[in-house]
Amino acid sequence: MSTKVIGSAGKIRRVLSLRDLLIFGIIVIQPTAPLPSFGVVATVAHGHVATTILIGMFAMVLTALSYGRMANAYPTAGSAYTYVGKALHPHLGFLTGWSIGLDYLLGPTIGTIWCSKAAMNILPLPFEVWVVFFAVVFTLVNLRGIRATARTNVFLTIGMTSVLVAFFISAVGYIVRQGGWGALLSTQPFYDPATFSWPLVSTGTSIAVLTYMGFDSISTLSEDVENPRRNILLATVLLCVITGVLGCLEVYAGQLIWPDYHTFPDPDIAFVSAAGRAGGPVMFQVFNFTLLVATMGSSLGAQLGSVRLLYAMGRDNAIPRGFFACLDPVHNAPRNNILLTGGICAVGAMLVSFQAGAELLNFGAFVAFMGVNLAAIRHYYFGGTSRGLRSILVNLLPPAAGFVVCLYIWWSLRTPAKLVGFGWLLAGLVYYAWRTRFFRERLELVSSPED
């Protein structure tokens, strides 16, 4: 099958609505996003999972505003890579793209790991067999094009929402039986004076913020969406708020069902155990399957985000254009990038652990988040025509606050993750120095092919 390089004769068609963007983002993040890490966060933060979710929402909403506004200024694929490169400097744009690439590539990789292990509980085939199976499934679905992915996401959203409704009904019934109607309202999940520690909550937040990883993938679809200057901003902010509110309700219920975090049978499946305590063996099995399906949907979206990032960097020839900027003329999708990321998922899932991959994912994501907040300050405040009070309140303070909060959370990551992350950045810097003849050549970031 032939391919085509993007140019005057070809472009990605705009087919996604605001609803499609929200559904896509919900699937990437997962309606059940905080649940796999519930037990780990509860153990680290001595409970207080709901508090860590709300702190993370504050940071992500501020950053989402910056992403949405930068998408208004540059409605092209590439997300943080494009925004930082155009608003600050192409050299910094490349390093940001390199960093967020770590996030985007590890998202489907750790998703493949989790799906494979969950599937082994249903059908005990070897781990490697399931890894190859899921990597192939994710790749084939994304090869069919963005329309097929959007349709798949609709069914996944409906299924997960139905299971969550059933869980909440079971949770309310269990809590009322144990302590009466008054037990439904408690401050303990947010603040327990006997165990509260701000350093521990901060460390827990650096893990819990995984709940929101993937919200920025919406901005990678700027060339696929109708009216991107409006819909990207709305979808990005709404996604963070929906995720934070729903996630807080989920972990709040989980903490009320299982308040003693010291007694989890296994922290990795703590929320599944809580669901089983509330709804019995059937709910336990249903939730195990639901998390498997949720992670499949998340991995599909995460792979699509990495594909779009590679496409944008390839179009700029930051990485080889002939390979990364090719579009399949039948499905209008960057086929080479999809096949490459599918291979990375399969190989990576066999080489790294879920925990190591998740920690590195956060490192790359927060470097990009900080970069986008700085880019928003540069473009809208220093690049604007006014620096009066209104400009300070609208164009300076929100992205500045987002940068500071993201910096704090990023620095709370564990040392091994930061060391490996800095090593990844150093490797990118070396490659970029060679690619630009030791920074003598300037990387020119192209605009949307429509422009």
C-alpha positions in Angstrom: 0.0 0.0 0.0 1.4 3.4 -0.9 1.8 6.3 1.5 1.9 10.0 1.1 3.9 12.7 2.8 1.8 15.6 4.1 2.0 18.6 1.9 -0.2 20.8 -0.3 -1.9 17.7 -1.8 -2.9 16.0 1.5 -4.0 16.9 5.0 -5.7 15.3 8.0 -9.5 15.9 7.7 -11.4 17.6 10.5 -14.1 15.2 11.6 -14.3 15.3 15.4 -16.8 17.4 17.4 -16.6 18.7 21.0 -18.4 15.6 22.1 -15.9 13.3 20.3 -13.1 15.2 22.0 -14.6 14.7 25.5 -15.3 11.1 24.9 -11.8 10.6 23.5 -10.3 12.3 26.5 -12.4 10.4 29.0 -11.3 7.1 27.4 -7.6 8.2 27.4 -7.8 9.2 31.1 -10.4 6.5 31.9 -13.5 7.2 34.1 -11.9 4.7 36.5 -8.5 6.5 36.3 -7.7 6.8 40.1 -8.7 3.3 40.9 -5.6 1.2 39.9 -3.4 3.5 42.0 -5.9 3.8 44.9 -4.2 1.4 47.3 -0.7 2.7 46.6 -1.7 6.4 47.1 -3.6 5.5 50.2 -0.6 3.7 51.7 1.8 6.5 50.8 -0.5 9.4 51.9 -1.9 7.6 55.0 -5.4 7.7 53.5 -6.2 11.2 52.1 -6.6 9.9 48.5 -9.5 12.3 47.9 -7.3 15.2 49.0 -4.5 14.2 46.5 -7.1 14.0 43.7 -8.3 17.5 44.4 -4.8 18.9 44.6 -4.0 17.3 41.3 -7.2 18.7 39.7 -6.1 22.2 40.8 -2.8 21.8 39.0 -4.3 20.2 35.9 -7.1 22.8 35.5 -4.5 25.6 35.5 -2.4 23.8 33.0 -5.4 22.8 30.9 -6.2 26.5 30.5 -2.7 27.1 29.1 -3.1 24.1 26.8 -6.4 25.3 25.6 -5.2 28.9 25.0 -2.1 27.7 23.2 -4.3 25.5 21.0 -6.2 28.7 20.1 -3.0 30.3 19.0 -1.6 27.3 17.2 -4.4 24.9 16.2 -2.0 22.2 14.8 -1.0 18.7 15.8 2.0 18.5 18.1 0.6 19.8 21.4 3.3 20.9 23.9 6.0 20.4 21.3 4.5 23.0 19.0 3.4 25.4 21.7 6.8 25.7 23.4 8.7 25.6 20.1 6.7 28.5 18.6 6.2 30.6 21.7 9.7 30.2 23.3 12.2 28.6 21.0 12.4 25.7 18.5 15.3 24.2 20.6 13.1 24.1 23.7 10.2 22.9 21.6 12.2 19.9 20.5 13.3 19.0 24.1 9.6 19.4 25.2 8.5 17.1 22.4 11.2 14.6 23.3 10.1 14.8 27.0 6.4 14.4 26.3 7.3 11.6 23.9 8.4 9.6 27.0 5.0 10.1 28.4 3.1 9.3 25.3 5.2 6.2 24.5 5.0 4.8 28.0 1.2 5.4 28.3 0.3 2.6 25.9 3.2 0.5 27.1 2.2 0.4 30.8 -1.4 -0.1 29.6 -0.3 -3.1 27.7 1.4 -4.4 30.8 -1.7 -3.9 33.0 -4.1 -5.4 30.4 -1.9 -8.5 30.0 -1.7 -9.2 33.7 -5.4 -8.6 34.1 -6.2 -10.9 31.2 -4.1 -13.6 32.8 -6.6 -13.7 35.6 -9.3 -14.5 33.1 -7.4 -16.9 30.8 -4.0 -18.0 32.2 -2.0 -17.7 29.0 1.7 -16.7 29.2 2.3 -13.0 29.9 4.2 -12.5 26.6 1.3 -13.9 24.6 -1.1 -11.4 26.1 1.4 -8.6 25.5 1.6 -9.3 21.8 -2.1 -9.7 21.6 -3.0 -6.3 23.1 -0.2 -4.5 21.2 -1.6 -5.9 17.9 -5.2 -5.0 18.9 -4.3 -1.4 19.8 -2.3 -1.0 16.5 -5.0 -2.5 14.3 -7.8 -0.3 15.7 -5.7 2.9 15.3 -4.8 1.9 11.8 -8.4 2.1 10.8 -8.3 5.8 11.3 -9.7 8.4 13.7 -13.4 7.8 12.9 -13.1 4.1 13.9 -11.3 5.1 17.1 -14.0 7.6 18.0 -16.8 5.0 17.5 -15.0 2.5 19.6 -14.6 5.1 22.4 -18.4 5.6 22.6 -19.1 2.0 23.5 -16.2 1.9 26.0 -17.6 5.0 27.7 -21.1 3.6 28.0 -19.8 0.3 29.5 -17.6 1.9 32.1 -20.2 4.4 33.1 -22.8 1.6 33.7 -20.4 -0.3 36.0 -19.6 2.8 38.0 -23.3 3.5 38.5 -23.7 -0.1 39.8 -20.7 0.4 42.1 -22.0 3.6 43.6 -25.3 1.9 44.3 -23.6 -1.0 46.1 -21.3 1.4 47.9 -24.1 3.5 49.3 -26.0 0.4 50.4 -22.9 -1.0 52.2 -22.0 2.3 53.9 -25.6 2.9 55.1 -25.8 -0.7 56.5 -22.6 -0.2 58.4 -23.1 3.2 59.9 -26.5 4.7 58.8 -27.2 7.5 56.4 -24.9 9.9 58.4 -21.9 7.7 57.5 -22.2 8.9 53.9 -20.9 12.3 54.9 -17.4 12.3 56.4 -14.3 14.6 56.4 -11.9 11.7 57.1 -11.1 10.9 53.5 -10.0 14.5 53.1 -8.4 15.2 56.4 -7.7 12.8 59.3 -5.8 14.7 62.0 -4.4 11.5 63.4 -2.5 10.6 60.2 -2.3 13.8 58.1 1.2 14.7 56.9 1.8 17.3 54.2 5.0 15.7 52.9 3.3 12.4 52.7 0.3 13.9 50.9 2.6 15.7 48.5 4.3 12.4 47.7 0.9 10.8 47.3 -0.1 13.6 45.0 2.9 12.9 42.7 1.5 9.4 42.2 -2.3 10.3 42.2 -1.8 12.9 39.5 -1.5 9.9 37.1 -5.3 10.2 37.3 -5.1 13.1 34.9 -2.4 11.9 32.6 -3.6 12.1 29.0 -5.7 15.2 29.3 -3.2 16.9 27.0 -3.7 14.3 24.3 -6.8 16.3 23.3 -4.5 19.1 22.0 -2.7 16.6 19.7 -6.0 16.3 17.7 -6.1 20.0 16.8 -6.0 19.1 13.1 -8.8 16.5 13.5 -11.4 18.6 15.3 -14.0 21.0 14.0 -13.5 24.6 15.2 -10.3 23.8 17.2 -9.9 27.4 18.5 -13.0 26.9 20.6 -13.4 23.2 21.2 -9.8 22.3 22.3 -9.9 24.8 25.2 -13.4 23.8 26.3 -12.7 20.1 26.0 -9.4 20.2 27.9 -10.7 22.2 30.9 -14.0 20.3 31.1 -12.1 17.0 30.9 -9.9 17.9 33.9 -12.9 19.0 36.0 -15.0 15.9 35.1 -12.1 13.6 35.9 -11.4 15.3 39.2 -14.9 15.4 40.4 -15.7 11.8 39.4 -12.4 10.5 40.6 -12.9 12.3 44.0 -16.3 10.6 44.4 -14.9 7.2 43.5 -12.0 7.3 46.0 -14.2 8.9 48.6 -16.5 6.0 48.4 -13.6 3.6 48.4 -12.1 5.1 51.6 -15.4 4.9 53.4 -15.8 1.3 52.4 -12.2 0.4 53.4 -10.9 3.1 55.8 -8.0 1.1 57.2 -5.3 1.4 54.4 -3.0 -0.9 56.4 -5.2 -4.0 55.7 -5.4 -4.1 51.9 -4.8 -7.6 50.7 -2.8 -6.2 47.8 -2.4 -2.4 47.3 -2.4 -2.8 43.5 -5.9 -4.2 43.5 -7.1 -2.4 46.6 -10.1 -0.7 44.9 -11.2 -4.0 43.4 -11.2 -5.5 46.9 -13.2 -2.5 48.2 -15.7 -3.1 45.4 -15.9 -6.7 46.4 -16.5 -5.8 50.0 -19.4 -3.5 49.0 -21.0 -5.7 46.3 -19.8 -9.2 46.8 -17.9 -11.6 44.5 -19.9 -10.6 41.4 -18.9 -6.9 41.9 -15.3 -8.0 42.4 -15.2 -9.8 39.1 -17.1 -7.1 37.2 -14.8 -4.4 38.4 -11.7 -6.5 37.5 -13.1 -6.8 34.0 -14.1 -3.2 33.8 -10.6 -2.0 34.7 -9.3 -4.2 32.0 -11.6 -2.7 29.4 -10.9 0.8 30.7 -7.1 0.3 30.4 -7.6 -1.0 26.8 -9.4 2.2 25.9 -6.8 4.3 27.6 -4.0 2.6 25.7 -5.8 3.1 22.4 -6.0 6.8 23.0 -2.5 7.0 24.4 -1.1 5.4 21.3 -3.0 7.7 19.1 -1.6 10.7 21.0 2.0 9.4 20.5 1.3 8.9 16.8 0.1 12.5 16.4 3.2 13.8 18.2 5.6 11.8 16.1 3.7 13.0 13.0 4.1 16.6 14.0 7.8 16.3 14.7 8.3 14.4 11.5 6.5 17.1 9.5 9.0 19.6 10.9 11.8 17.2 10.0 12.9 17.2 13.7 12.8 13.5 13.2 13.1 11.9 9.7 10.2 13.4 7.6 10.1 10.6 5.1 9.1 8.1 7.7 7.2 10.0 10.4 5.2 12.4 8.2 3.7 9.8 5.9 -0.1 9.4 5.7 -1.9 6.2 4.7 -4.1 7.4 1.7 -6.9 5.0 2.5 -7.5 5.6 6.3 -5.8 9.0 6.3 -3.6 7.9 9.3 0.2 8.1 10.0 0.6 4.4 9.4 4.4 4.2 10.0 4.0 5.9 13.4 1.2 3.5 14.4 3.2 0.4 13.5 6.3 1.8 15.3 4.4 2.6 18.5 2.7 -0.8 18.4 6.1 -2.4 18.3 7.4 -0.2 21.2 4.4 -1.3 23.3 5.1 -5.0 22.7 8.9 -4.8 23.4 8.6 -2.2 26.2 6.0 -4.2 28.1 8.4 -7.1 28.3 11.3 -5.1 29.5 10.0 -2.6 32.1 7.7 -2.9 35.1 4.4 -1.1 35.5 5.7 1.0 38.4 8.9 2.1 36.6 7.0 3.0 33.5 4.4 5.0 35.4 7.0 7.0 37.3 8.9 7.9 34.1 5.6 8.8 32.4 5.0 11.4 35.1 8.5 12.9 34.6 8.0 13.5 30.9 4.5 14.8 31.3 5.4 17.4 33.9 8.3 18.7 32.0 5.9 19.4 29.1 3.2 20.8 31.5 5.7 23.4 32.9 6.8 24.2 29.3 3.3 24.9 28.1 2.6 27.2 31.1 5.7 29.2 30.3 4.8 29.3 26.7 1.3 30.7 27.6 3.0 33.4 29.7 5.4 34.3 26.8 2.7 34.4 24.1 -0.2 36.1 25.9 1.4 38.3 28.5 4.8 39.3 27.1 3.7 39.0 23.5 0.4 40.8 24.1 -0.4 44.5 23.5 -1.4 45.1 27.2 0.2 44.4 30.5 -2.4 46.1 32.7 -4.3 44.5 35.6 -6.6 42.5 33.4 -3.7 41.0 31.5 -2.0 40.2 34.7 -5.1 38.4 36.0 -5.9 36.6 32.8 -2.6 36.1 31.0 0.0 35.9 33.7 -1.3 34.6 37.1 -3.1 31.4 35.9 -0.2 30.0 33.9 2.4 31.2 36.5 0.4 29.4 39.2 0.1 26.3 37.0 3.9 26.3 36.5 4.7 26.6 40.2 2.2 23.8 41.2 3.5 21.5 38.5 7.1 22.2 39.5 6.3 21.3 43.0 4.6 18.0 42.1 7.3 17.2 39.6 10.0 17.7 42.2 8.1 15.4 44.6 8.8 12.4 42.2 11.1 9.8 43.6 14.8 10.1 42.8 15.2 7.1 40.5 12.5 8.4 38.2 14.2 11.8 38.1 17.6 10.3 37.3 16.3 8.2 34.4 14.2 11.1 33.2 17.2 13.4 33.1 19.1 10.7 31.2 16.3 10.7 28.6 16.5 14.4 28.3 20.3 14.3 27.9 20.0 11.7 25.1 17.5 14.0 23.3 19.8 16.9 23.7 22.7 15.0 22.2 20.5 13.8 19.2 19.2 17.3 18.6 22.8 18.8 18.8 23.8 16.3 16.0 20.6 17.0 14.1 21.1 20.8 14.0 24.9 20.7 13.6 25.5 21.7 17.2 22.6 24.2 17.2 23.8 26.1 14.1 20.7 25.2 12.1 17.3 26.4 13.3 14.4 24.0 13.4 11.5 25.7 11.7 8.1 24.6 13.0 5.5 24.5 10.3 1.9 25.6 10.6 -1.1 23.6 9.9 -1.3 22.3 6.3 -4.6 24.1 5.9 -2.8 27.4 6.5 
